[in-house]
Amino acid sequence: MAAEIEQNSEQFSELLARPGLRIERIISTGQCSPPDFWYDQDEGEWVVLLQGEAQLRFADEAKARHLRAGDHLDIAPHRRHRVDWTAPDQTTIWLAIFYRA
Amino acid sequence: MAAEIEQNSEQFSELLARPGLRIERIISTGQCSPPDFWYDQDEGEWVVLLQGEAQLRFADEAKARHLRAGDHLDIAPHRRHRVDWTAPDQTTIWLAIFYRA
C-alpha cells in the first residue's frame, strides 16, 4: 500500500545546499522517531518550529522538551536526540539548518 | 522621543552565531529600506518570510518580488537588494541565515 506508506511518512524538502550548510523543511503529521532510535549527527543542527507542536527529547535529559511555533533550539554535533511526539491533529512544520560545527 | 524612534525601527534578534553562520529574526511593522539604500553583503543570505508580507527588490531586476509567509529566497554575496515595502497593517517576521559563501 504505497499511498498509505507515503501518507505516514514525514516529508523532507531540501531548500538550500551549500558547502557546510543545508536547510531542510520537514513536515510532520503525527510521526515520531522509531522506538529507541536516536539521531546522532556529525553536523550541528539549529531547528525552529514554524507551525504545530512537537516533543523533542535529548538522550542526556530526563524529560522531552515541548516545542510550539516559534520555539527554536540548537543541537550540538553528536548530541543524541529524537522526536518523541508531534501533534496528531495538525501539521507540524520544522525548519532545520544543518551546519559544519 | 526615544520610544517613538524605537517603535519605528525594525527589531533584529540574533538567534545563533557560529563561525561562518549567523541566524537572525527580523520583525518589521511597515518599515522599508531608506530611499536609494541597497544592501551589499560579503555573505550569502537565505531568507524566509515567516509571517506577513513584503516586497524585496534586487538591483538587477526591474520589479520587486512580492513575498508571503513561507516564501524563501537565496541572495548571493554582493547581489544588491533592498526592502521596498512591508505590510503596514501587520507584523512581518523574517528569518535570515547569513553564511560564508
N, CA and C atoms of all chains as a GROMACS GRO file, in nm:
protein
  606
    1MET      N    1   0.085  -0.119   0.000
    1MET     CA    2   0.000   0.000   0.000
    1MET      C    3   0.090   0.125   0.000
    2ALA      N    4   0.143   0.154  -0.114
    2ALA     CA    5   0.241   0.263  -0.124
    2ALA      C    6   0.184   0.397  -0.079
    3ALA      N    7   0.059   0.422  -0.115
    3ALA     CA    8  -0.001   0.551  -0.081
    3ALA      C    9  -0.006   0.569   0.070
    4GLU      N   10  -0.041   0.459   0.137
    4GLU     CA   11  -0.053   0.471   0.282
    4GLU      C   12   0.084   0.495   0.346
    5ILE      N   13   0.183   0.424   0.295
    5ILE     CA   14   0.318   0.443   0.348
    5ILE      C   15   0.360   0.589   0.329
    6GLU      N   16   0.330   0.642   0.211
    6GLU     CA   17   0.370   0.780   0.184
    6GLU      C   18   0.300   0.876   0.281
    7GLN      N   19   0.172   0.848   0.302
    7GLN     CA   20   0.094   0.935   0.390
    7GLN      C   21   0.148   0.930   0.533
    8ASN      N   22   0.208   0.817   0.567
    8ASN     CA   23   0.255   0.802   0.704
    8ASN      C   24   0.399   0.848   0.724
    9SER      N   25   0.460   0.901   0.620
    9SER     CA   26   0.598   0.945   0.632
    9SER      C   27   0.605   1.096   0.651
   10GLU      N   28   0.712   1.139   0.714
   10GLU     CA   29   0.740   1.281   0.716
   10GLU      C   30   0.788   1.323   0.578
   11GLN      N   31   0.765   1.448   0.544
   11GLN     CA   32   0.811   1.499   0.414
   11GLN      C   33   0.931   1.590   0.436
   12PHE      N   34   1.041   1.556   0.369
   12PHE     CA   35   1.163   1.635   0.378
   12PHE      C   36   1.182   1.711   0.247
   13SER      N   37   1.208   1.840   0.254
   13SER     CA   38   1.241   1.919   0.135
   13SER      C   39   1.371   1.994   0.161
   14GLU      N   40   1.466   1.976   0.073
   14GLU     CA   41   1.591   2.050   0.086
   14GLU      C   42   1.572   2.186   0.021
   15LEU      N   43   1.585   2.292   0.098
   15LEU     CA   44   1.561   2.427   0.047
   15LEU      C   45   1.690   2.496   0.004
   16LEU      N   46   1.800   2.457   0.064
   16LEU     CA   47   1.929   2.515   0.025
   16LEU      C   48   2.039   2.415   0.059
   17ALA      N   49   2.136   2.403  -0.031
   17ALA     CA   50   2.254   2.320  -0.002
   17ALA      C   51   2.377   2.396  -0.045
   18ARG      N   52   2.464   2.422   0.049
   18ARG     CA   53   2.589   2.492   0.024
   18ARG      C   54   2.698   2.417   0.100
   19PRO      N   55   2.825   2.440   0.066
   19PRO     CA   56   2.929   2.370   0.142
   19PRO      C   57   2.916   2.402   0.292
   20GLY      N   58   2.900   2.301   0.372
   20GLY     CA   59   2.892   2.320   0.517
   20GLY      C   60   2.758   2.371   0.567
   21LEU      N   61   2.657   2.377   0.480
   21LEU     CA   62   2.526   2.430   0.519
   21LEU      C   63   2.416   2.361   0.439
   22ARG      N   64   2.310   2.321   0.511
   22ARG     CA   65   2.196   2.260   0.444
   22ARG      C   66   2.070   2.303   0.517
   23ILE      N   67   1.972   2.350   0.443
   23ILE     CA   68   1.846   2.394   0.503
   23ILE      C   69   1.736   2.301   0.455
   24GLU      N   70   1.663   2.244   0.550
   24GLU     CA   71   1.555   2.150   0.517
   24GLU      C   72   1.424   2.194   0.581
   25ARG      N   73   1.317   2.172   0.509
   25ARG     CA   74   1.184   2.184   0.570
   25ARG      C   75   1.131   2.043   0.592
   26ILE      N   76   1.080   2.020   0.710
   26ILE     CA   77   1.027   1.888   0.744
   26ILE      C   78   0.881   1.905   0.788
   27ILE      N   79   0.794   1.829   0.724
   27ILE     CA   80   0.652   1.837   0.757
   27ILE      C   81   0.610   1.707   0.823
   28SER      N   82   0.562   1.718   0.946
   28SER     CA   83   0.520   1.601   1.022
   28SER      C   84   0.369   1.608   1.044
   29THR      N   85   0.306   1.493   1.038
   29THR     CA   86   0.163   1.486   1.068
   29THR      C   87   0.143   1.371   1.166
   30GLY      N   88   0.198   1.391   1.285
   30GLY     CA   89   0.181   1.293   1.391
   30GLY      C   90   0.293   1.192   1.402
   31GLN      N   91   0.391   1.197   1.309
   31GLN     CA   92   0.501   1.099   1.317
   31GLN      C   93   0.593   1.130   1.436
   32CYS      N   94   0.663   1.028   1.479
   32CYS     CA   95   0.772   1.047   1.573
   32CYS      C   96   0.885   0.952   1.535
   33SER      N   97   0.997   0.961   1.604
   33SER     CA   98   1.109   0.872   1.573
   33SER      C   99   1.071   0.729   1.615
   34PRO      N  100   1.127   0.629   1.546
   34PRO     CA  101   1.101   0.490   1.583
   34PRO      C  102   1.147   0.465   1.727
   35PRO      N  103   1.087   0.366   1.794
   35PRO     CA  104   1.127   0.336   1.932
   35PRO      C  105   1.278   0.312   1.943
   36ASP      N  106   1.339   0.371   2.042
   36ASP     CA  107   1.483   0.353   2.069
   36ASP      C  108   1.574   0.408   1.959
   37PHE      N  109   1.516   0.482   1.865
   37PHE     CA  110   1.601   0.544   1.764
   37PHE      C  111   1.650   0.679   1.814
   38TRP      N  112   1.779   0.707   1.793
   38TRP     CA  113   1.836   0.837   1.829
   38TRP      C  114   1.910   0.893   1.708
   39TYR      N  115   1.886   1.018   1.678
   39TYR     CA  116   1.970   1.088   1.580
   39TYR      C  117   2.105   1.115   1.645
   40ASP      N  118   2.211   1.092   1.570
   40ASP     CA  119   2.348   1.117   1.618
   40ASP      C  120   2.425   1.170   1.498
   41GLN      N  121   2.441   1.301   1.491
   41GLN     CA  122   2.486   1.367   1.368
   41GLN      C  123   2.623   1.431   1.382
   42ASP      N  124   2.698   1.427   1.272
   42ASP     CA  125   2.828   1.495   1.269
   42ASP      C  126   2.812   1.647   1.266
   43GLU      N  127   2.698   1.693   1.214
   43GLU     CA  128   2.678   1.838   1.197
   43GLU      C  129   2.605   1.896   1.317
   44GLY      N  130   2.620   2.026   1.334
   44GLY     CA  131   2.532   2.099   1.423
   44GLY      C  132   2.397   2.115   1.355
   45GLU      N  133   2.292   2.127   1.432
   45GLU     CA  134   2.158   2.147   1.375
   45GLU      C  135   2.084   2.252   1.457
   46TRP      N  136   2.042   2.356   1.389
   46TRP     CA  137   1.956   2.456   1.453
   46TRP      C  138   1.817   2.434   1.396
   47VAL      N  139   1.720   2.421   1.484
   47VAL     CA  140   1.587   2.387   1.438
   47VAL      C  141   1.485   2.484   1.496
   48VAL      N  142   1.389   2.524   1.414
   48VAL     CA  143   1.281   2.611   1.461
   48VAL      C  144   1.148   2.548   1.419
   49LEU      N  145   1.052   2.553   1.509
   49LEU     CA  146   0.920   2.501   1.477
   49LEU      C  147   0.838   2.615   1.418
   50LEU      N  148   0.796   2.601   1.294
   50LEU     CA  149   0.722   2.708   1.226
   50LEU      C  150   0.573   2.696   1.251
   51GLN      N  151   0.528   2.577   1.274
   51GLN     CA  152   0.384   2.553   1.291
   51GLN      C  153   0.365   2.421   1.363
   52GLY      N  154   0.259   2.409   1.441
   52GLY     CA  155   0.228   2.283   1.507
   52GLY      C  156   0.293   2.272   1.645
   53GLU      N  157   0.307   2.148   1.690
   53GLU     CA  158   0.366   2.121   1.822
   53GLU      C  159   0.444   1.991   1.817
   54ALA      N  160   0.548   1.984   1.898
   54ALA     CA  161   0.631   1.864   1.898
   54ALA      C  162   0.698   1.846   2.033
   55GLN      N  163   0.741   1.723   2.058
   55GLN     CA  164   0.824   1.697   2.176
   55GLN      C  165   0.956   1.639   2.129
   56LEU      N  166   1.062   1.711   2.161
   56LEU     CA  167   1.196   1.669   2.122
   56LEU      C  168   1.270   1.627   2.248
   57ARG      N  169   1.331   1.513   2.242
   57ARG     CA  170   1.397   1.458   2.361
   57ARG      C  171   1.547   1.444   2.336
   58PHE      N  172   1.626   1.491   2.431
   58PHE     CA  173   1.770   1.468   2.428
   58PHE      C  174   1.801   1.345   2.514
   59ALA      N  175   1.896   1.265   2.469
   59ALA     CA  176   1.934   1.144   2.545
   59ALA      C  177   1.989   1.181   2.683
   60ASP      N  178   2.045   1.303   2.695
   60ASP     CA  179   2.106   1.343   2.823
   60ASP      C  180   2.009   1.423   2.910
   61GLU      N  181   1.881   1.423   2.874
   61GLU     CA  182   1.781   1.491   2.958
   61GLU      C  183   1.667   1.393   2.988
   62ALA      N  184   1.614   1.402   3.109
   62ALA     CA  185   1.511   1.305   3.150
   62ALA      C  186   1.379   1.330   3.079
   63LYS      N  187   1.347   1.459   3.058
   63LYS     CA  188   1.216   1.492   3.002
   63LYS      C  189   1.229   1.551   2.862
   64ALA      N  190   1.130   1.521   2.779
   64ALA     CA  191   1.127   1.582   2.645
   64ALA      C  192   1.096   1.732   2.658
   65ARG      N  193   1.141   1.807   2.560
   65ARG     CA  194   1.108   1.950   2.554
   65ARG      C  195   0.986   1.967   2.464
   66HIS      N  196   0.891   2.042   2.512
   66HIS     CA  197   0.771   2.067   2.434
   66HIS      C  198   0.793   2.193   2.351
   67LEU      N  199   0.780   2.180   2.221
   67LEU     CA  200   0.805   2.293   2.130
   67LEU      C  201   0.675   2.339   2.066
   68ARG      N  202   0.659   2.470   2.062
   68ARG     CA  203   0.545   2.530   1.993
   68ARG      C  204   0.597   2.622   1.883
   69ALA      N  205   0.510   2.670   1.798
   69ALA     CA  206   0.551   2.755   1.686
   69ALA      C  207   0.637   2.870   1.738
   70GLY      N  208   0.751   2.891   1.674
   70GLY     CA  209   0.842   2.997   1.712
   70GLY      C  210   0.954   2.949   1.802
   71ASP      N  211   0.938   2.834   1.867
   71ASP     CA  212   1.045   2.782   1.954
   71ASP      C  213   1.159   2.730   1.868
   72HIS      N  214   1.280   2.753   1.914
   72HIS     CA  215   1.396   2.706   1.839
   72HIS      C  216   1.502   2.657   1.935
   73LEU      N  217   1.586   2.568   1.886
   73LEU     CA  218   1.698   2.522   1.968
   73LEU      C  219   1.812   2.474   1.881
   74ASP      N  220   1.928   2.473   1.943
   74ASP     CA  221   2.049   2.435   1.872
   74ASP      C  222   2.094   2.299   1.926
   75ILE      N  223   2.122   2.209   1.835
   75ILE     CA  224   2.162   2.074   1.874
   75ILE      C  225   2.308   2.053   1.835
   76ALA      N  226   2.392   2.035   1.934
   76ALA     CA  227   2.536   2.019   1.908
   76ALA      C  228   2.561   1.888   1.834
   77PRO      N  229   2.671   1.882   1.757
   77PRO     CA  230   2.706   1.757   1.690
   77PRO      C  231   2.712   1.642   1.790
   78HIS      N  232   2.658   1.530   1.753
   78HIS     CA  233   2.661   1.406   1.833
   78HIS      C  234   2.584   1.416   1.965
   79ARG      N  235   2.507   1.522   1.982
   79ARG     CA  236   2.416   1.520   2.097
   79ARG      C  237   2.292   1.441   2.054
   80ARG      N  238   2.277   1.325   2.112
   80ARG     CA  239   2.173   1.234   2.065
   80ARG      C  240   2.034   1.286   2.102
   81HIS      N  241   1.945   1.276   2.005
   81HIS     CA  242   1.810   1.332   2.024
   81HIS      C  243   1.710   1.255   1.940
   82ARG      N  244   1.585   1.266   1.975
   82ARG     CA  245   1.479   1.202   1.899
   82ARG      C  246   1.351   1.286   1.909
   83VAL      N  247   1.261   1.262   1.818
   83VAL     CA  248   1.131   1.327   1.824
   83VAL      C  249   1.035   1.229   1.892
   84ASP      N  250   0.995   1.264   2.013
   84ASP     CA  251   0.906   1.175   2.090
   84ASP      C  252   0.763   1.181   2.039
   85TRP      N  253   0.724   1.297   1.986
   85TRP     CA  254   0.583   1.318   1.955
   85TRP      C  255   0.568   1.440   1.865
   86THR      N  256   0.476   1.432   1.769
   86THR     CA  257   0.429   1.554   1.703
   86THR      C  258   0.276   1.551   1.709
   87ALA      N  259   0.217   1.668   1.705
   87ALA     CA  260   0.072   1.679   1.721
   87ALA      C  261   0.002   1.594   1.614
   88PRO      N  262  -0.088   1.505   1.655
   88PRO     CA  263  -0.152   1.416   1.559
   88PRO      C  264  -0.263   1.483   1.478
   89ASP      N  265  -0.313   1.594   1.530
   89ASP     CA  266  -0.433   1.656   1.470
   89ASP      C  267  -0.402   1.781   1.391
   90GLN      N  268  -0.273   1.808   1.368
   90GLN     CA  269  -0.238   1.925   1.288
   90GLN      C  270  -0.105   1.900   1.219
   91THR      N  271  -0.073   1.986   1.126
   91THR     CA  272   0.052   1.974   1.052
   91THR      C  273   0.161   2.050   1.126
   92THR      N  274   0.269   1.981   1.153
   92THR     CA  275   0.384   2.043   1.219
   92THR      C  276   0.493   2.067   1.115
   93ILE      N  277   0.540   2.192   1.109
   93ILE     CA  278   0.643   2.227   1.011
   93ILE      C  279   0.770   2.271   1.085
   94TRP      N  280   0.880   2.204   1.052
   94TRP     CA  281   1.011   2.235   1.108
   94TRP      C  282   1.096   2.298   1.000
   95LEU      N  283   1.182   2.388   1.041
   95LEU     CA  284   1.290   2.431   0.955
   95LEU      C  285   1.418   2.392   1.025
   96ALA      N  286   1.502   2.315   0.957
   96ALA     CA  287   1.625   2.265   1.018
   96ALA      C  288   1.744   2.315   0.938
   97ILE      N  289   1.839   2.373   1.009
   97ILE     CA  290   1.961   2.423   0.947
   97ILE      C  291   2.077   2.339   0.998
   98PHE      N  292   2.134   2.259   0.909
   98PHE     CA  293   2.247   2.174   0.944
   98PHE      C  294   2.375   2.246   0.904
   99TYR      N  295   2.470   2.252   0.995
   99TYR     CA  296   2.591   2.328   0.965
   99TYR      C  297   2.714   2.255   1.017
  100ARG      N  298   2.823   2.280   0.948
  100ARG     CA  299   2.952   2.224   0.988
  100ARG      C  300   2.994   2.294   1.116
  101ALA      N  301   3.011   2.219   1.221
  101ALA     CA  302   3.038   2.283   1.352
  101ALA      C  303   3.187   2.281   1.383
  102MET      N  304   1.221   6.186   2.132
  102MET     CA  305   1.113   6.090   2.156
  102MET      C  306   1.165   5.949   2.130
  103ALA      N  307   1.239   5.899   2.225
  103ALA     CA  308   1.306   5.770   2.206
  103ALA      C  309   1.207   5.657   2.180
  104ALA      N  310   1.097   5.659   2.251
  104ALA     CA  311   1.000   5.550   2.237
  104ALA      C  312   0.947   5.544   2.094
  105GLU      N  313   0.924   5.661   2.038
  105GLU     CA  314   0.870   5.664   1.903
  105GLU      C  315   0.973   5.611   1.802
  106ILE      N  316   1.096   5.653   1.823
  106ILE     CA  317   1.203   5.605   1.734
  106ILE      C  318   1.211   5.452   1.740
  107GLU      N  319   1.204   5.403   1.863
  107GLU     CA  320   1.214   5.258   1.880
  107GLU      C  321   1.098   5.188   1.809
  108GLN      N  322   0.981   5.244   1.823
  108GLN     CA  323   0.862   5.185   1.763
  108GLN      C  324   0.874   5.183   1.610
  109ASN      N  325   0.947   5.280   1.556
  109ASN     CA  326   0.957   5.290   1.411
  109ASN      C  327   1.073   5.210   1.353
  110SER      N  328   1.146   5.137   1.436
  110SER     CA  329   1.259   5.060   1.387
  110SER      C  330   1.223   4.914   1.371
  111GLU      N  331   1.293   4.849   1.282
  111GLU     CA  332   1.283   4.705   1.276
  111GLU      C  333   1.356   4.646   1.396
  112GLN      N  334   1.311   4.530   1.440
  112GLN     CA  335   1.377   4.464   1.553
  112GLN      C  336   1.458   4.345   1.503
  113PHE      N  337   1.587   4.347   1.533
  113PHE     CA  338   1.677   4.239   1.494
  113PHE      C  339   1.713   4.156   1.617
  114SER      N  340   1.700   4.024   1.607
  114SER     CA  341   1.744   3.935   1.716
  114SER      C  342   1.836   3.830   1.658
  115GLU      N  343   1.956   3.821   1.714
  115GLU     CA  344   2.048   3.717   1.670
  115GLU      C  345   2.013   3.588   1.743
  116LEU      N  346   1.976   3.485   1.668
  116LEU     CA  347   1.933   3.359   1.730
  116LEU      C  348   2.045   3.257   1.739
  117LEU      N  349   2.141   3.269   1.648
  117LEU     CA  350   2.256   3.178   1.651
  117LEU      C  351   2.375   3.247   1.583
  118ALA      N  352   2.492   3.230   1.641
  118ALA     CA  353   2.614   3.280   1.578
  118ALA      C  354   2.720   3.172   1.587
  119ARG      N  355   2.767   3.128   1.473
  119ARG     CA  356   2.872   3.027   1.466
  119ARG      C  357   2.971   3.074   1.358
  120PRO      N  358   3.091   3.020   1.357
  120PRO     CA  359   3.184   3.061   1.251
  120PRO      C  360   3.121   3.040   1.113
  121GLY      N  361   3.111   3.146   1.036
  121GLY     CA  362   3.057   3.135   0.901
  121GLY      C  363   2.907   3.121   0.893
  122LEU      N  364   2.837   3.140   1.004
  122LEU     CA  365   2.691   3.123   1.005
  122LEU      C  366   2.629   3.215   1.110
  123ARG      N  367   2.522   3.284   1.070
  123ARG     CA  368   2.451   3.371   1.165
  123ARG      C  369   2.303   3.363   1.131
  124ILE      N  370   2.221   3.341   1.232
  124ILE     CA  371   2.077   3.334   1.211
  124ILE      C  372   2.012   3.450   1.284
  125GLU      N  373   1.934   3.527   1.212
  125GLU     CA  374   1.868   3.644   1.270
  125GLU      C  375   1.718   3.638   1.247
  126ARG      N  376   1.643   3.686   1.345
  126ARG     CA  377   1.500   3.710   1.325
  126ARG      C  378   1.482   3.861   1.313
  127ILE      N  379   1.406   3.902   1.212
  127ILE     CA  380   1.383   4.045   1.188
  127ILE      C  381   1.232   4.067   1.190
  128ILE      N  382   1.189   4.161   1.272
  128ILE     CA  383   1.046   4.191   1.282
  128ILE      C  384   1.023   4.331   1.224
  129SER      N  385   0.941   4.337   1.121
  129SER     CA  386   0.911   4.463   1.054
  129SER      C  387   0.763   4.496   1.076
  130THR      N  388   0.737   4.623   1.096
  130THR     CA  389   0.597   4.668   1.108
  130THR      C  390   0.580   4.788   1.015
  131GLY      N  391   0.592   4.760   0.886
  131GLY     CA  392   0.573   4.865   0.786
  131GLY      C  393   0.700   4.934   0.740
  132GLN      N  394   0.815   4.898   0.802
  132GLN     CA  395   0.939   4.963   0.759
  132GLN      C  396   0.983   4.915   0.620
  133CYS      N  397   1.063   4.999   0.555
  133CYS     CA  398   1.132   4.954   0.434
  133CYS      C  399   1.271   5.016   0.436
  134SER      N  400   1.354   4.980   0.338
  134SER     CA  401   1.489   5.036   0.333
  134SER      C  402   1.480   5.185   0.299
  135PRO      N  403   1.577   5.265   0.346
  135PRO     CA  404   1.577   5.408   0.310
  135PRO      C  405   1.586   5.425   0.159
  136PRO      N  406   1.538   5.538   0.106
  136PRO     CA  407   1.544   5.562  -0.039
  136PRO      C  408   1.687   5.546  -0.091
  137ASP      N  409   1.702   5.478  -0.202
  137ASP     CA  410   1.831   5.459  -0.268
  137ASP      C  411   1.932   5.377  -0.187
  138PHE      N  412   1.886   5.319  -0.076
  138PHE     CA  413   1.975   5.232   0.000
  138PHE      C  414   1.972   5.091  -0.057
  139TRP      N  415   2.090   5.030  -0.072
  139TRP     CA  416   2.098   4.890  -0.116
  139TRP      C  417   2.186   4.812  -0.020
  140TYR      N  418   2.140   4.695   0.021
  140TYR     CA  419   2.227   4.603   0.093
  140TYR      C  420   2.327   4.544  -0.006
  141ASP      N  421   2.453   4.536   0.036
  141ASP     CA  422   2.559   4.479  -0.048
  141ASP      C  423   2.651   4.402   0.047
  142GLN      N  424   2.632   4.271   0.055
  142GLN     CA  425   2.693   4.191   0.162
  142GLN      C  426   2.799   4.094   0.113
  143ASP      N  427   2.898   4.074   0.197
  143ASP     CA  428   3.002   3.975   0.167
  143ASP      C  429   2.949   3.832   0.178
  144GLU      N  430   2.846   3.815   0.263
  144GLU     CA  431   2.795   3.681   0.291
  144GLU      C  432   2.679   3.647   0.198
  145GLY      N  433   2.654   3.519   0.182
  145GLY     CA  434   2.528   3.476   0.124
  145GLY      C  435   2.419   3.492   0.228
  146GLU      N  436   2.297   3.512   0.184
  146GLU     CA  437   2.184   3.525   0.277
  146GLU      C  438   2.066   3.446   0.223
  147TRP      N  439   2.018   3.353   0.305
  147TRP     CA  440   1.895   3.282   0.271
  147TRP      C  441   1.788   3.336   0.364
  148VAL      N  442   1.678   3.378   0.306
  148VAL     CA  443   1.576   3.444   0.388
  148VAL      C  444   1.440   3.378   0.362
  149VAL      N  445   1.364   3.363   0.470
  149VAL     CA  446   1.228   3.308   0.459
  149VAL      C  447   1.134   3.402   0.534
  150LEU      N  448   1.020   3.426   0.477
  150LEU     CA  449   0.919   3.509   0.542
  150LEU      C  450   0.830   3.416   0.626
  151LEU      N  451   0.831   3.438   0.756
  151LEU     CA  452   0.753   3.350   0.845
  151LEU      C  453   0.611   3.400   0.863
  152GLN      N  454   0.594   3.529   0.849
  152GLN     CA  455   0.463   3.590   0.873
  152GLN      C  456   0.460   3.724   0.803
  153GLY      N  457   0.342   3.766   0.757
  153GLY     CA  458   0.328   3.899   0.698
  153GLY      C  459   0.352   3.899   0.548
  154GLU      N  460   0.382   4.017   0.495
  154GLU     CA  461   0.407   4.032   0.351
  154GLU      C  462   0.515   4.138   0.330
  155ALA      N  463   0.591   4.121   0.223
  155ALA     CA  464   0.700   4.214   0.194
  155ALA      C  465   0.728   4.218   0.045
  156GLN      N  466   0.792   4.326   0.003
  156GLN     CA  467   0.842   4.335  -0.133
  156GLN      C  468   0.992   4.354  -0.127
  157LEU      N  469   1.062   4.259  -0.185
  157LEU     CA  470   1.208   4.264  -0.187
  157LEU      C  471   1.252   4.289  -0.330
  158ARG      N  472   1.340   4.385  -0.346
  158ARG     CA  473   1.382   4.425  -0.480
  158ARG      C  474   1.530   4.397  -0.497
  159PHE      N  475   1.565   4.336  -0.610
  159PHE     CA  476   1.706   4.321  -0.648
  159PHE      C  477   1.743   4.435  -0.745
  160ALA      N  478   1.864   4.487  -0.732
  160ALA     CA  479   1.908   4.596  -0.820
  160ALA      C  480   1.909   4.551  -0.966
  161ASP      N  481   1.928   4.420  -0.990
  161ASP     CA  482   1.937   4.369  -1.126
  161ASP      C  483   1.802   4.320  -1.180
  162GLU      N  484   1.695   4.352  -1.111
  162GLU     CA  485   1.561   4.316  -1.160
  162GLU      C  486   1.474   4.440  -1.160
  163ALA      N  487   1.387   4.450  -1.261
  163ALA     CA  488   1.305   4.571  -1.275
  163ALA      C  489   1.197   4.580  -1.168
  164LYS      N  490   1.139   4.462  -1.135
  164LYS     CA  491   1.026   4.464  -1.042
  164LYS      C  492   1.060   4.397  -0.910
  165ALA      N  493   1.002   4.448  -0.804
  165ALA     CA  494   1.020   4.387  -0.673
  165ALA      C  495   0.950   4.251  -0.670
  166ARG      N  496   1.001   4.162  -0.585
  166ARG     CA  497   0.935   4.033  -0.565
  166ARG      C  498   0.842   4.043  -0.443
  167HIS      N  499   0.721   3.998  -0.462
  167HIS     CA  500   0.626   4.002  -0.352
  167HIS      C  501   0.636   3.871  -0.273
  168LEU      N  502   0.665   3.882  -0.146
  168LEU     CA  503   0.684   3.764  -0.061
  168LEU      C  504   0.570   3.751   0.039
  169ARG      N  505   0.522   3.630   0.052
  169ARG     CA  506   0.421   3.598   0.153
  169ARG      C  507   0.476   3.491   0.246
  170ALA      N  508   0.406   3.465   0.355
  170ALA     CA  509   0.453   3.367   0.453
  170ALA      C  510   0.488   3.235   0.385
  171GLY      N  511   0.606   3.185   0.413
  171GLY     CA  512   0.652   3.060   0.355
  171GLY      C  513   0.744   3.080   0.236
  172ASP      N  514   0.739   3.198   0.173
  172ASP     CA  515   0.828   3.223   0.059
  172ASP      C  516   0.972   3.241   0.107
  173HIS      N  517   1.062   3.188   0.030
  173HIS     CA  518   1.203   3.200   0.068
  173HIS      C  519   1.286   3.224  -0.056
  174LEU      N  520   1.402   3.286  -0.036
  174LEU     CA  521   1.494   3.305  -0.149
  174LEU      C  522   1.636   3.317  -0.098
  175ASP      N  523   1.727   3.290  -0.189
  175ASP     CA  524   1.868   3.292  -0.157
  175ASP      C  525   1.930   3.414  -0.226
  176ILE      N  526   2.005   3.491  -0.150
  176ILE     CA  527   2.066   3.613  -0.203
  176ILE      C  528   2.217   3.593  -0.209
  177ALA      N  529   2.273   3.593  -0.328
  177ALA     CA  530   2.416   3.569  -0.344
  177ALA      C  531   2.495   3.688  -0.286
  178PRO      N  532   2.619   3.662  -0.243
  178PRO     CA  533   2.702   3.770  -0.193
  178PRO      C  534   2.709   3.884  -0.296
  179HIS      N  535   2.699   4.004  -0.247
  179HIS     CA  536   2.711   4.125  -0.331
  179HIS      C  537   2.601   4.141  -0.436
  180ARG      N  538   2.498   4.061  -0.426
  180ARG     CA  539   2.381   4.089  -0.511
  180ARG      C  540   2.300   4.197  -0.438
  181ARG      N  541   2.298   4.315  -0.494
  181ARG     CA  542   2.239   4.428  -0.422
  181ARG      C  543   2.087   4.414  -0.417
  182HIS      N  544   2.034   4.443  -0.300
  182HIS     CA  545   1.890   4.426  -0.278
  182HIS      C  546   1.842   4.524  -0.173
  183ARG      N  547   1.713   4.546  -0.169
  183ARG     CA  548   1.654   4.633  -0.069
  183ARG      C  549   1.512   4.586  -0.040
  184VAL      N  550   1.460   4.631   0.073
  184VAL     CA  551   1.321   4.601   0.106
  184VAL      C  552   1.239   4.723   0.063
  185ASP      N  553   1.158   4.703  -0.041
  185ASP     CA  554   1.078   4.814  -0.092
  185ASP      C  555   0.958   4.844  -0.002
  186TRP      N  556   0.908   4.740   0.062
  186TRP     CA  557   0.781   4.755   0.133
  186TRP      C  558   0.760   4.639   0.228
  187THR      N  559   0.705   4.667   0.344
  187THR     CA  560   0.647   4.559   0.426
  187THR      C  561   0.506   4.601   0.463
  188ALA      N  562   0.421   4.504   0.486
  188ALA     CA  563   0.279   4.531   0.513
  188ALA      C  564   0.267   4.627   0.631
  189PRO      N  565   0.195   4.738   0.614
  189PRO     CA  566   0.186   4.837   0.721
  189PRO      C  567   0.090   4.797   0.833
  190ASP      N  568  -0.001   4.706   0.802
  190ASP     CA  569  -0.110   4.676   0.895
  190ASP      C  570  -0.091   4.543   0.967
  191GLN      N  571   0.027   4.483   0.953
  191GLN     CA  572   0.053   4.358   1.024
  191GLN      C  573   0.202   4.346   1.052
  192THR      N  574   0.233   4.248   1.136
  192THR     CA  575   0.372   4.225   1.172
  192THR      C  576   0.433   4.126   1.073
  193THR      N  577   0.544   4.167   1.015
  193THR     CA  578   0.615   4.080   0.921
  193THR      C  579   0.738   4.024   0.991
  194ILE      N  580   0.752   3.891   0.988
  194ILE     CA  581   0.865   3.827   1.054
  194ILE      C  582   0.950   3.754   0.950
  195TRP      N  583   1.078   3.791   0.949
  195TRP     CA  584   1.176   3.728   0.860
  195TRP      C  585   1.269   3.641   0.942
  196LEU      N  586   1.314   3.533   0.881
  196LEU     CA  587   1.426   3.459   0.936
  196LEU      C  588   1.535   3.467   0.829
  197ALA      N  589   1.651   3.517   0.870
  197ALA     CA  590   1.761   3.535   0.774
  197ALA      C  591   1.880   3.452   0.819
  198ILE      N  592   1.933   3.375   0.728
  198ILE     CA  593   2.051   3.292   0.754
  198ILE      C  594   2.166   3.345   0.670
  199PHE      N  595   2.262   3.405   0.735
  199PHE     CA  596   2.380   3.459   0.667
  199PHE      C  597   2.490   3.353   0.673
  200TYR      N  598   2.550   3.328   0.558
  200TYR     CA  599   2.651   3.222   0.556
  200TYR      C  600   2.770   3.262   0.470
  201ARG      N  601   2.882   3.207   0.504
  201ARG     CA  602   3.004   3.228   0.428
  201ARG      C  603   2.989   3.155   0.296
  202ALA      N  604   2.996   3.227   0.188
  202ALA     CA  605   2.967   3.165   0.057
  202ALA      C  606   3.097   3.124  -0.013
   0.00000   0.00000   0.00000
